[in-house]
Amino acid sequence: MIHLHCDVAIAGAGVGGIAAALAVARNGRTVILTEETDWIGGQFTSQAVPPDEHGWIERFGCTATYREFRNRVRTYYRAHYPLLPEHRANPRLNPGNGWVSPLCHEPRVALAVLESMLAPYVANGRVQILRNHRVESVQIEGTDRVSGMTARCSVDGTEVLIRAVYVVDATENGDLLPLGGVAHVTGAEARSDTGEPSAPEVSAPGNVQAFSVCFVLEERAGENHVISRPERYEYWRNYVPRLTPPWPGPLLGWAGLNPRTMEQMRYNFNPHREKPGLFSGLWAFRRIIDRAQFDPGFFPSDVCLVNWPMIDYMEGDLHSCSESERLRRIADARQLSLSMVHWLQTEAPRPDGGVGWPGLRLRGDLLGTTDGLAKAPYIRESRRIRAMRTIREQDVSAKFRPGDTLAERYEDSVGIGYYRIDLHPSSGGDNYIDVPSLPFRIPLGALVPRHMENLLPAAKNIGTTHLTNGCYRLHPVEWNIGEAVGELTTYCLDHHVRPRDLAADRMTVSAFQDRLVKRGFELAWPEDLNLDDGDPHAHAR
């Protein structure tokens, strides 16, 4: 076994983990970052999901380092790609012109940018990244303290024991919480636990938002790129989700439900004739390369990232099962995604009355995989700590704050964010929950466990509920959470204070907030916000 030491050990090099590592390193402390795959970046890269953001993101509403990431993505395209002059000069360049996001871009570009942001600290030794390492155990001292974690390399089986003053859980599923004995919840809490009007009467720990295995397509008209019939194709071809309200037909189909109204709708898909603009169709939804913005002929096709309702896996969660069952469910979700590809190529009804687009081609090379699918499943909901403060539905939902334009104004804010309360269909049979929220703050108390001294969350595992996770789970919020936790650990190291004690003292919280502001954090929304401008899809209008 290899023994390593650092100030802060971080499990998970996703969005929150990288932001935490950057904060620790810039404050002169050492950090060891483990990552299960060979790509850092989580949602941006190994999960292949372009950023979901609010309508104000180009002007305000994120940390300075998140804005730096966004700027570097655009700079990368301008420096290395043959953009047409008018698009190269566009300060709000959107490489894919996907209507879901103002910055739809390739996972490989996000990977290059994130690696470049960490590179100076890797070079000076403050950051060490252990790729292909999964944490298997957490070393516990007494009842409320950990001393480190043990990770195993998936390539050669080597074990690494990492000793640290602080251990940070930035994994996608909150994997360190049960390993470290941190009090936590999964799935939906009971109404009696949270007081949330929309919570169920009885808790449902296995009722978790669907996860998805994304993939990338291009369209080569006149060519045949049909993949072999997936092993589970017959099952998934005829699968009808067991949901309330009911789904209007087989999951692999164009019939669906409007997430906001629950009215039946039909999805549009046409790689040849989709016009740009809001809700234009699935081809342009998360498109990551719009070939019209580049030199004529440079790209033979647009490049489309598929993260659609048809690949939402609802047949079980990843938190309340054995390791072998977890792996089986991920493998089954990969079968669902491959089945979707085969259906698109061979059976999907076309607008011209025909069926299938055999020219649709999987681009696994853009994802670093051989099967054409993303390296890791896209996780929407994690295990969550029982925190000093729990963010509840009534704190952020517009329905329960009539006449207000902002969510609860937490005095211990460590950042801000905004998105609708957006829950996908769940493993417990719930259909979409997609309702308005209000621009919110991230309270420090939600980042601090009630009873654990030095194991902190830095992703989707903070003190939200099943419901409020729906608006706190997006890219810029997770980045802000991770960066705040990185700052918190170094502040506590510098001032010899425990996170619990800091969070409980108003004057110390204020001093910590001053430090955050100097680092480029925004802690409060303007009181005169026009909420119409904050629609996550406002840029596409």
Residue pairs with C-beta under 8 A, 6 or more apart in sequence:
1 150
1 158
1 159
1 160
1 161
2 158
2 159
2 160
2 161
3 160
3 161
3 163
4 32
4 128
4 160
4 161
4 162
4 163
5 162
5 163
5 164
6 30
6 31
6 32
6 128
6 162
6 163
6 164
7 24
7 29
7 30
7 31
7 164
7 165
7 166
7 489
7 490
7 493
8 20
8 21
8 24
8 29
8 30
8 31
8 32
8 164
8 165
8 166
8 167
8 168
8 486
8 489
8 490
9 31
9 32
9 34
9 148
9 149
9 162
9 163
9 164
9 166
9 167
9 168
10 17
10 20
10 21
10 24
10 31
10 32
10 33
10 34
10 167
10 168
10 170
10 458
11 17
11 34
11 135
11 149
11 151
11 167
11 168
11 169
11 170
11 171
11 175
11 176
12 34
12 35
12 36
12 42
12 169
12 170
12 171
12 172
12 175
12 458
12 459
13 21
13 33
13 34
13 35
13 40
13 41
13 42
13 129
13 131
13 170
14 40
14 41
14 42
14 43
14 46
14 170
14 171
14 172
14 459
14 478
15 41
15 42
15 43
15 44
15 459
15 475
15 478
15 479
15 482
16 42
16 170
16 458
16 459
16 460
16 478
16 479
16 481
16 482
16 485
17 33
17 35
17 40
17 42
17 168
17 170
17 458
17 459
17 482
18 33
18 40
18 41
18 42
18 114
18 117
18 118
18 479
18 482
19 63
19 65
19 66
19 458
19 478
19 479
19 480
19 481
19 482
19 483
19 486
20 31
20 168
20 170
20 458
20 482
20 483
20 485
20 486
20 489
21 31
21 33
21 118
21 121
21 127
21 486
22 65
22 117
22 118
22 121
22 483
22 486
23 65
23 482
23 483
23 484
23 485
23 486
23 487
23 490
23 519
24 30
24 31
24 126
24 486
24 489
24 490
25 31
25 118
25 121
25 126
25 127
26 121
27 486
27 487
27 490
27 494
28 126
28 490
29 126
29 489
29 490
29 493
30 125
30 126
30 127
30 128
31 126
31 127
31 128
32 127
32 128
32 129
32 130
32 162
32 164
33 40
33 127
33 128
33 129
33 130
34 129
34 130
34 133
34 134
34 135
34 149
34 151
34 162
35 129
35 130
35 131
35 132
35 133
36 132
36 133
36 134
36 154
36 171
36 376
37 46
37 131
37 132
37 375
37 376
38 131
38 132
38 368
38 375
39 45
39 46
39 107
39 111
39 131
39 368
39 375
40 111
40 114
40 115
40 118
40 129
40 131
41 107
41 110
41 111
41 114
42 172
42 376
42 459
43 49
43 51
43 378
43 475
43 478
44 50
44 51
44 107
44 110
44 111
44 114
44 475
45 107
45 108
45 110
45 111
45 114
45 375
46 107
46 374
46 375
46 376
47 172
47 214
47 374
47 375
47 376
47 377
47 378
47 379
48 107
48 214
48 215
48 216
48 305
48 307
48 367
48 374
48 375
48 378
49 214
49 286
49 305
49 307
49 378
49 475
50 96
50 98
50 100
50 101
50 103
50 104
50 105
50 286
50 288
50 305
51 70
51 101
51 103
51 474
51 475
51 476
52 100
52 101
52 419
52 474
52 475
52 536
53 62
53 101
53 102
53 103
53 474
53 475
53 476
53 536
54 61
54 417
54 418
54 419
54 439
54 476
54 534
54 535
54 536
55 533
55 534
55 535
55 536
55 537
55 538
55 539
56 418
56 529
56 533
56 534
57 70
57 102
57 476
58 92
58 102
58 539
60 522
61 416
61 417
61 418
61 439
61 476
61 522
61 525
62 417
62 476
62 479
62 480
62 522
63 415
63 476
63 479
63 480
63 483
63 519
63 520
63 521
63 522
64 519
64 520
64 521
65 117
65 479
65 483
65 520
66 476
66 479
66 480
66 483
67 520
68 117
69 113
69 114
69 117
69 479
70 103
72 113
72 116
72 117
73 103
73 105
73 109
73 110
73 113
74 93
74 103
76 109
76 112
76 113
77 83
77 93
77 95
77 105
77 109
78 88
78 93
81 95
81 294
82 294
82 295
82 298
83 93
83 293
83 294
83 295
84 293
84 294
84 295
87 93
87 293
87 294
92 102
92 539
93 293
94 101
94 102
94 103
94 104
94 290
94 539
95 103
95 104
95 105
95 106
95 109
95 288
95 289
95 290
95 293
96 104
96 105
96 286
96 287
96 288
96 289
96 290
96 302
96 303
96 305
97 104
97 276
97 284
97 287
97 290
97 292
97 293
98 104
98 284
98 285
98 286
98 287
98 288
98 305
99 276
99 277
99 278
99 279
99 280
99 284
99 285
99 537
99 540
100 285
100 286
100 536
100 537
100 540
101 286
101 539
102 539
104 286
104 287
104 288
104 305
105 288
106 288
106 289
106 303
106 366
107 366
107 367
107 374
108 366
108 368
118 127
118 129
121 127
122 128
122 129
130 151
130 153
130 160
132 153
132 154
132 155
133 151
133 152
133 153
133 154
133 160
134 151
134 152
134 154
135 149
135 150
135 151
135 171
135 175
135 176
135 179
136 150
136 151
136 152
136 159
136 179
137 149
137 150
137 179
138 146
138 148
138 149
138 150
138 167
138 176
138 179
138 180
138 181
138 455
139 146
139 147
139 148
139 149
139 150
139 161
139 163
140 146
140 147
140 180
140 181
141 147
143 451
144 451
144 452
144 453
145 452
145 453
145 454
146 167
146 180
146 452
146 454
146 455
147 163
147 164
148 161
148 162
148 163
148 164
148 167
149 161
149 162
149 164
149 167
149 176
149 179
150 159
150 160
150 161
150 162
151 159
151 160
151 162
152 158
152 159
152 160
153 159
153 160
165 454
165 489
165 493
166 454
166 455
166 456
166 489
166 492
166 493
167 176
167 180
167 454
167 455
167 456
168 455
168 456
168 457
168 458
168 485
168 486
168 489
169 175
169 176
169 177
169 180
169 182
169 455
169 456
169 457
169 458
169 459
169 461
170 457
170 458
170 459
170 482
171 382
171 459
171 461
172 376
172 379
172 382
172 459
172 460
173 318
173 319
173 379
173 382
173 383
174 184
174 319
174 382
174 383
174 384
174 385
174 457
174 459
174 460
174 461
175 383
176 182
176 455
177 184
177 383
177 385
177 457
177 461
178 184
178 383
180 452
180 455
181 452
182 385
182 449
182 451
182 452
182 455
183 385
183 386
183 449
183 450
183 451
183 452
184 383
184 384
184 385
184 386
184 461
185 205
185 383
185 384
185 386
186 205
186 206
186 208
186 317
186 319
186 320
186 383
186 384
187 203
187 204
187 205
187 206
187 207
187 208
187 317
187 319
187 320
187 428
187 466
188 199
188 200
188 203
188 204
188 205
188 207
188 426
188 428
188 430
188 466
188 467
189 196
189 199
189 203
189 465
189 466
190 199
190 200
190 201
190 202
190 203
191 197
191 199
191 200
191 201
192 201
193 199
193 203
194 390
194 392
194 393
194 465
195 392
195 394
196 392
196 393
196 394
196 465
196 467
197 393
197 394
197 400
198 393
198 433
198 467
199 393
199 465
199 466
199 467
200 207
204 428
205 319
205 320
206 316
206 317
206 319
206 320
206 427
206 428
207 317
207 426
207 427
207 428
207 429
207 430
207 466
208 317
208 318
208 319
208 381
208 426
208 427
208 428
208 466
209 380
209 381
209 423
209 424
209 425
209 426
209 427
209 469
209 470
210 312
210 313
210 314
210 380
210 424
210 425
210 426
210 427
211 312
211 313
211 318
211 333
211 377
211 378
211 379
211 380
212 307
212 311
212 312
212 313
212 333
212 337
212 377
212 378
213 311
213 313
213 330
213 333
213 334
213 336
213 337
213 373
213 374
213 377
213 378
214 305
214 306
214 307
214 311
214 337
214 373
214 374
214 378
215 305
215 306
215 337
215 341
215 362
215 364
215 367
215 372
215 373
215 374
216 288
216 303
216 304
216 305
216 306
216 362
216 363
216 364
216 366
216 367
216 372
217 303
217 304
217 306
217 341
217 344
217 360
217 361
217 362
217 363
218 300
218 301
218 302
218 303
218 304
218 360
218 361
218 363
219 271
219 272
219 301
219 302
219 304
219 357
219 359
219 360
219 361
220 300
220 301
220 359
220 360
220 361
221 272
221 359
222 359
223 358
223 359
223 361
224 358
224 359
225 345
225 358
225 359
225 360
225 361
225 362
226 342
226 345
226 346
226 358
227 338
227 341
227 342
227 345
227 362
227 372
228 342
229 342
230 236
230 335
230 338
230 339
230 342
231 335
232 332
232 335
232 336
232 339
233 335
233 338
233 339
233 342
233 343
236 251
236 252
236 335
236 336
236 339
236 340
237 250
237 252
237 339
237 343
237 347
238 250
239 250
239 251
239 252
240 247
240 249
240 250
240 251
241 247
241 251
241 314
241 425
242 314
242 429
243 314
243 425
243 429
243 430
243 431
244 429
244 430
244 431
245 257
245 262
245 431
247 256
247 257
247 425
247 431
248 255
248 256
248 257
248 264
249 255
251 309
251 310
251 312
251 336
252 310
252 339
252 340
252 343
253 310
254 266
254 267
254 268
254 269
254 348
254 349
255 264
255 265
255 266
255 267
256 264
256 265
256 266
256 267
256 309
257 263
257 264
257 265
257 431
257 432
258 264
258 265
259 422
259 432
259 434
260 432
260 434
260 435
262 431
262 432
267 281
267 282
267 308
267 309
268 274
268 280
268 281
268 282
269 281
269 282
269 283
269 344
269 348
270 281
270 283
270 350
270 351
271 283
271 301
271 302
271 304
271 357
271 360
273 351
274 280
274 281
274 283
274 284
276 284
277 284
277 540
277 541
278 537
278 540
278 541
279 537
282 304
282 306
282 308
283 302
283 304
284 304
285 304
285 308
286 304
286 305
286 306
286 307
287 302
287 303
287 304
287 305
288 303
288 304
288 305
289 299
289 302
289 303
290 302
291 298
291 299
291 300
291 301
291 302
301 361
303 363
303 366
306 337
306 340
307 378
308 340
309 424
309 425
310 340
311 333
311 336
311 337
311 340
312 424
312 425
313 329
313 332
313 333
313 336
313 377
314 425
314 426
314 427
314 429
315 329
315 332
315 427
316 325
316 329
316 427
317 427
318 326
318 329
318 330
318 377
318 379
319 382
319 383
321 329
330 377
333 377
334 371
334 373
337 373
338 371
338 372
338 373
341 360
341 362
341 372
344 356
344 357
344 360
345 356
345 357
345 358
345 360
346 355
346 356
346 358
347 355
347 356
348 355
348 356
348 357
349 355
350 356
350 357
362 372
362 373
363 372
364 370
364 371
364 372
364 373
367 373
367 374
367 375
368 375
369 375
379 460
380 423
380 424
380 460
380 469
380 473
381 460
381 466
381 469
381 473
382 459
382 460
382 461
382 469
383 461
384 457
384 460
384 461
384 462
384 463
384 464
384 465
384 469
385 449
385 450
385 452
385 457
385 461
385 462
385 463
386 449
386 450
386 451
386 463
387 445
387 446
387 447
387 448
387 449
387 450
387 462
387 463
388 445
388 446
388 448
388 449
388 450
388 463
388 500
388 503
388 504
389 410
389 412
389 443
389 444
389 445
389 446
389 463
390 446
390 463
390 464
390 465
391 440
391 443
391 446
391 462
391 463
391 464
391 465
391 468
391 472
392 465
392 467
392 468
393 400
393 421
393 465
393 467
393 468
394 400
394 401
395 407
395 408
395 440
395 468
396 407
396 408
396 421
396 437
396 438
396 440
396 468
396 471
397 421
397 435
397 436
397 437
397 438
398 404
398 435
398 436
398 437
398 438
399 435
399 436
401 407
401 438
404 438
405 438
405 439
405 527
405 529
405 531
406 438
406 439
406 440
406 525
406 527
406 529
407 437
407 438
407 439
407 440
407 441
408 440
408 441
409 441
409 524
410 441
410 442
410 443
410 444
410 445
411 506
411 509
412 443
412 444
412 445
412 503
412 509
412 513
413 441
413 442
413 443
413 444
413 513
413 523
413 524
414 442
414 443
414 444
414 447
414 480
414 484
414 487
414 488
414 512
414 513
414 516
414 521
414 523
415 441
415 442
415 477
415 480
415 481
415 483
415 484
415 516
415 521
415 522
415 523
416 439
416 440
416 441
416 442
416 480
416 522
416 523
416 524
416 525
417 439
417 440
417 442
417 471
417 472
417 474
417 476
417 477
417 480
418 437
418 438
418 439
418 440
418 471
418 525
418 534
418 536
419 437
419 470
419 471
419 473
419 474
419 477
419 536
420 434
420 435
420 436
420 437
420 470
420 471
420 536
421 433
421 434
421 435
421 436
421 437
421 467
421 468
421 470
421 471
422 433
422 434
422 470
422 471
423 430
423 432
423 433
423 434
423 466
423 467
423 469
423 470
424 432
425 431
425 432
433 467
433 470
437 471
438 531
439 525
439 529
439 531
439 534
440 471
440 472
441 523
441 524
441 525
442 462
442 472
442 477
442 480
442 481
442 484
444 484
444 488
444 502
444 503
444 509
444 512
445 463
445 503
446 462
446 463
446 464
447 456
447 457
447 458
447 462
447 463
447 481
447 484
447 485
447 488
447 499
448 456
448 499
448 500
448 503
449 455
449 456
449 457
453 498
453 499
453 500
454 498
454 499
456 485
456 488
456 489
456 499
457 481
457 485
458 481
458 482
458 485
458 486
459 478
459 481
459 482
460 469
460 472
460 473
460 478
462 472
462 481
464 472
471 477
472 481
480 521
483 519
483 521
484 516
484 521
487 512
487 515
487 516
487 519
488 499
488 502
488 512
489 499
491 497
491 502
491 512
491 515
492 498
492 499
492 502
497 508
501 508
502 508
502 509
502 512
503 509
513 523
516 523
517 523
532 538
